[in-house]
C-alpha cells in the first residue's frame, strides 16, 4: 500500500511566512487532474490560487477554510483510494527564549513564613485557580451560564469575587440595575441574539412598545466588528506608518487633455492600430519625467540618507473588493508605449483575477493611483513605504477655462503629487509636475 502524497502550503515570496486558506475548490473524494485549482490562499499581500501538481484523488483535507498555517505545512493529501495517509506532525513552533538566570544574592535568606491563604469565594463549587491577566475578565461557571441564558455580555459587569472575578450575585445585581425584566424580545430574536453573541441590554427595539425584533437583531449582527483580512491589515499598518512617519506635502496641477482626447477619438474613428488609453499616456509621461528628475525616483531608508533608484519600477494602484494591490511594471524606463500598455494590461488583469504573485507586487520606486474612471474631481494619495512620492490622477471633466483671453470649455484633468519633503523640495516637485503636464498637453 503506497503512502498518499502531501499537499503543502506553497511559499509565495521570500517574505511570506504563513498563509490562510480562504476556500477549497475541491472536496474530499474528488478526482484531481494536474493543474486543477485546489484552494485559494490569502497572504499579507494578495489572494492567490494553488494548483495541483499531480493527478489523483483528494483523500483528506487537513487545514480547513479560515485556518492560518506556516508555509510548507501539510494542508491535505492526494493519492489513490486505499493509499495510506501518514500521520501529520505538528508544525514546529518558535522556541521561547529561555529566561535569564540571575546570580544568587549573598544576602538572600529563605522565607520561613507560609503565605496567607487566599480568601474563599462564596461560590466555592465554582472557584478555580486563576492567573492574573489585567486584560482578561474572569467569571465563574455559574455566572457565565446565567449570562448565556439571559443573552448578556459579562464584560461590563463589575466583579466582586477574587481578582475582580464576576460571580452569580454580580450578574443578578447587574440585571436588576439595568431593568432586564422590563425588556421585551421575541423568541426568534432572542435565539438569533444568543447565536450571534449579542447583548440584548445594548439593543433598542423597533417593535411595538420597544420590543426587540428579528430585524433589530439582524441589524445588530451587520454592525458587529469583524476582523480585517490579512491584506486589509497590512494596508492599514503600512499606510498608517507612512502617513505618520513621512512628512507629506502636496502639489496639484491642472492638465488640459482636450488635444489628447481629440486625437484619441480621431484615431478610433479611423480604426487606427494602437489607440492607447489615457492611462497609457500618463504612464509614459511619468516615466519620462522620472528620468529627468531623479529625486522623485528616490527614497530615504533611515531619514538620514537618500537612495536613488537607477531603474524605474512603476507601481499601479488597483482597487479590488478585498483591498488595494499595487502591481509593478519593472524596468518601465526601458519600455516604449506598446510595452508599457501590454505589461500594465496584463498585470491589472492578473490583479483582478487574484493571480498576481508577491514578486509582482514588490519593489516599486514610484506609484500612480488613477481614479479617473470614478468621477473624482481631486484627491491626494498616501506614499507607499519605500518610495519618495505618489501621483494621484483624477477624472477628466469639461471645465470652463480662460484661453487666449476668452472663456472656453476644455477637458481638464487634475493630478496631485504627494511627496516626501525630506528628499524632495517643493520647487523640484513643481517642475516634475509641469514636465508631466507638458507631455500630456498636445
N, C-alpha and C positions, 0 to 999 in steps of 0.2 A: 504494500500500500504506500503510495507516494505522499509526500507532505504537500499541503496546499501552499501556494506562493503568497507571501505577504504583500499587501498594498501599502505603500509608505506615503506619509505626508511629504509632498515634494518641498525641496528647499528652493524658494524663488527669490534669488538675490542674496548677496553676501550679508546684508544686514537683517534679513528676516530670520527670526529665531523660533517663532511659533505662528500657527495659523488656526483659523476656526472653520469648521465645516458648516456651511450655510444650508446646503441642500444636497441630498443624494439623488442622482438621476436614475439609479438602478436599485432594485430591491433584492433581498436575499433570494437566491434561486434563479435569478435572471441569467440568461445566456449573454456572454460578453464577447464582443469582437474587438480586436486590436484597433485602437483609435476612438472607440466609443467614449463619450463623456461619462465619467463615473460620478463625480461630485463637483460642487462649486466650493471654493475656499475663499476666505477673506483674510488678507494680511493687513498690516497697518498702512498699506499703500493702495491696494486695489482688491477687486473681486475677480477671481480667475477660475477657469475650468481645468480640471485634472482629467487626463485621458488614460485609458487602459493601455498597457504596454504588451499585452498578450491576450490570446483567446482563452475562453474557459467559462466557468460558472461562478457567480458571486456566492461564495459559500457562507460568509459571515461578515457582518458589519460590526466593527469593534468600537469605533468612535461615531456617536450619533450626531444628528444635526444640532448645532448650537454649542458643541463642545470645542474647547481650545486645547491643542496639544503641541508639544515641540515638533519641529521639523524632523523628518526621518522616523517618526513614530509610526507604528503599525496601526492603520485605520480599518483594515479589513483583510479578507483572504479571498483569493481566486484560485480555481483549480478545477478538478473533475469530481463528479459525485462520488462520494466514498473516500476521497482523499483525507488524510489525517490532518487535523488543524492543530498546529503546535500551540503549546502554552505560551501566553504572552507575558513577557517580563515587564514589570512596571518601569516606566521611563525614569532614568536617573534624575534625582533632584539635586539642586545645587547644595553643596556641602555648607553647613552653617559654620561660621567662623568660630573656632574654639575660643572660649573665654580666656582672657589673660590671667595668669596666676599671679597673685600678689605675694610679695615676700612677707613671711610672718613677722608681726611686730613683736619685739622683745618684751614690751610691757603688757602684752595681752595676757589676760588671765581667764581661765574657764569660768563660765557662769554657773553658779550653784543654785540659783533660784529658778523654779519652774515657771513658765508663763502662766498668766491668769487664764482660766477657762473662758471661752467666748460666751456671751450671753445667749441663752436658749430662746429660739423663736416660739411664739405661742402656737404655731403650726408645726409641731415637732415632726409629724409624719412627712411634712413637705421639705424639711430642712435638708439641704445638700451642700457639700463643700463648694465654696465659691472662690474664684480667683479675682483679684482686684483688677478691673479694667475701667478706667474713667469714662470711656466712650461706649460702654455697654450697659444696658438696663437689665437688672436681674429681676426675676419673677418666679414665684413658687408655682408648682404644677397646678394646685387648686385655683390659684388666681388666674393662671393662664387659661384654664378650662372655662372659667367664668367669663373672661373677656371674649373667648371664642363663641360661647353661647349667646352673649349679648351683642356680638359683632362690633366690638370697640377695640381701639388700639390701646395698649398699656404704656406706650412710650411717654405719654404726658401725665401719667398717674404718679403722684408723689408716693414714694415707698417709705414705710416706717420700720421695715424689717432690718436685719443686719446688713451693713454696707448699702443701705438705701434700697433694699430688696422690696419689691411690691408683693404684698400678701393679700389674702382674700378680703380682709376687712378694709384694706385700702381701696380695692375695686368697688366694694359696696358703698363706701363713703363717697367715692368719686361719682358713681352713677346717681346717687341721691342728690348730690350737689348740682349735677348737670341736668336734673329733671328728666332722667331717662324714661321713667314710667309714663311721661306725657307724650313721648314720641309715637307717632303713628306711621307705620310702614306696612306695605302689603307683603304677604308671604313670599310672593315671587321676587319682589325687590330685595327682601332680606336674604333670600337664597343667593341672589347674584352678588350682593354685598359681601356675604361670607366667602363665596368662591373667589372673588377678586380682591379679598383682603382690604375692604373699605372700612371706614369708621363711620357708622351712621350718626354719631354725635356731631360730626363735622359736616353733615349734609343738610341741605334745606329742601323741603318737599314742595313740589309744584302742584300736588293733588289737592283734593277737597280738604279744607281745614289744615293745610300744611302737610298732608300725608305724603310720605316718600314713595315714589312710584318706580316702576321698572325704568322708565325714561330717565328719571333722576339718576339712577344707578348707572345706566349706560353712559350718560354724560360724564359722570364722575370717573368711570373707567377710562374714557378717552382722555381725560385731563390728568391721569396719573403720570408722574415722571417715568420715562423709560430710558434705559441705558443707551448711550450713543454707540453706534457701530465703531469698530476699530478705526476705520477710515475717518469718521467724523471726529473721533477723539484726537487723532493725530493732527487733523486740520486745525482743531481748536487749540491744541497745545502749541503747534508751530507758529500759527499766525498771532496768537496772544503774545508769545515770546518775541516775535519780530516787531509787533507794534509797540511793545513795552520797552524793548532794548534798543530799537533803531530810531534815531531822530529823523522822522519823515518830513519832507517838505513837498509841496505840490505845485505844479505848473500846468495851466490849461491853455491850449491853442485851438482856435477855430480854423478848420481846413475847408476851403471851397472845393467841393468834389464835383461841381457841375460839369466841368470838362471831361473828367474821367468817366463819369456815369454816362454822359452823352456818347463818348467813344465806345463804351461797352455796348450800349444799345445799338449803335451803328454796326458794330461787328456781329452782334447777334442777328440783326436783320439781314445781313449779308451772308449769314451762316458760315462765318469765318472759323477757322480752326483756332483752338486755344483762346477762348473767350474767358479770361481769368476773372476770378471773383474780386470783390473789393478787398477781402481779407488777404488774397494773394498779393495785391499791390501794396498793402500795408506791411506785410511781412518783408517784402523786398526792400521797401523804403527804410524800414527799421534796421535790417541787416546792413545795408549800405551805410546808414548813418552811424551805426555802432563801429564800423571800421574807421570812420572819421573822428569819433570821439571815444577814445579808449577808456576814459573814466567811467563811462556808462556800462562798459563790459568788465567792470572790476568789482571787487568786494573786499571787506576787511574781516579777516579771520578772528581778530582779537581786539579790535578797536585801537590798535597801535601801529598796525602795518596795513599796506594795501596790496592786494594780489590782483594783477591784471591777467585776464584770460586771452591767450593769443588766438583762440578759436571762438566762434560764436555758436553756442548751443542754445537754440531759441525754444523757449517754453511756450506752449499754447494752452491757456486755461480752458478746460472743457467742463461744463456743468452737467452732472448726472443726477438722477433722482437720489442716489445714495451719498452724494458728496461731490467735491471738486477734485478733478485729476489734472495733471499738467504733463502731457506727453511732450517729449523733447525732440526737436529737429536738430540732430547732431551735424556739426560742420556746415551750418547753414551759410556761412560766409563763402563756401566753395561752390554754392549752388546757383543756377540761374532760375528764372521764373518757373520753367517747366518742372525742374527738380523740386523746388520748394512746394509747388502745387501738389505734385504727386505724393511726395513724402508726407506733407501735412494731411492730405486727404486720407491716406492710408492709416496714419496714427489716430486721427479723430474717429475713423470708423472702428478701429480696434478698441478705442476707449469706450465708445457707445455699446459695443458688443461685449465689454468686460474681458477683453483678451490682451490687454497691454501687460507686458512683463515689467517687473520693478526696474530693470535696467533702462527701459524706455521712458521711465518717469523720473529719472535722477540725472543730476549733472547739468541742469540748465544754468546759463550765465545771465540771461535776460528773459523776461516773460511778457507776453502780450495777453491781456484779458479783454476779449471783444464781446460786448453786449449789444452790438449794433442791431442784431435781429430781434431785440426785446423791447424796442421803443423807449430807450433810455436817453434822456437829454444830456446827462453828465453824471459821472461817478468817479470816485477815487478807489484805488486798489491798494492792498497791503503787500509790501515787498516780501517775496518768498525768501526764507532763510537761505543764506549762501549766495545771494545776489545783491546788487547795489541799486537796482531800480526795476520798475514795472510800468508798463504803458496800459492805461485804461482807454478803450475805444468805445465811444457812444454811437448812437444811431445817426444816420444821415437824414436831415429833415429840411424841407423847404423853409427858408428863413429870409426875411427882408433885410437887405444889407445896402450900404451906400457904395456904389461903384461908379467911378468917373463922375462924381457929383450928383448922381441920381439914385433914388431908392429902387432897387430891383430885388426880385426873388431869386435866391441861389440855393443850391443843395449844400448845406453846411454840416460838417461833422466835427464834433469836439473830441479832442484827445487830451488826456491828462496824465502827466508823468508824476509818479511817486518815487522820490529819490532819497537815498541815504546821505544826509547832509555832512556826515563825517568824511566822505570821499568825493562828493560831487557838490560843486558850488552852484548857486542859483544861475549865474551867467552861463556856465557850461551847460546846465540843463536847458536853459532857454535856447541856446544855439543848436543843441541837439534836436529840440522840438521843431525849431524853424527849418532845420535841414530835412526832417521828415515831411513837413508841410510843403516845402519847395518841390520835393519829389512827387508828391501826390497831386499838386495843383497843375494840371496840364491844360 
